[in-house]
Amino acid sequence: MARFPGGEPVPTSPESALVPPLGLLLNGQPFAAIFNMMLIVFCLILGWILPALFLLPSAHAIIAVHMKRDDRKHREIVDATLWSAAGVEVVNLFRPCGHHLLPSS
């Protein structure tokens, strides 16, 4: 499992594709997981008519996890930019050593 700079595990695409609601829950998206469960029920019913619908819940989970990951990366960059503008030195943003931001001395 991939890890973000805070050390928190983030599900990757295989986990989201194989068990979509679990991948969304591990990613911190409970409402998306509930929606995905409803989508699974819907696709199990109509998937027999149009088999491509069986792939829809997995596609939803992969896209949702990817978008959340991009949001986190963007938030880190914006935070680093704001702290940098405030006169705080940004140390090792993408390779954490325990502390992301250290005050300049």
Secondary structure by P-SEA (a helix, b strand, c coil): cccccccbbbbcaaaaaacaaaaaaaaccaaaaaaaaaaaaaaaacccccccccaaaaaaaaaaaaaaaaaaaaaaaaaaaaaaaaccccccccccccccccccc
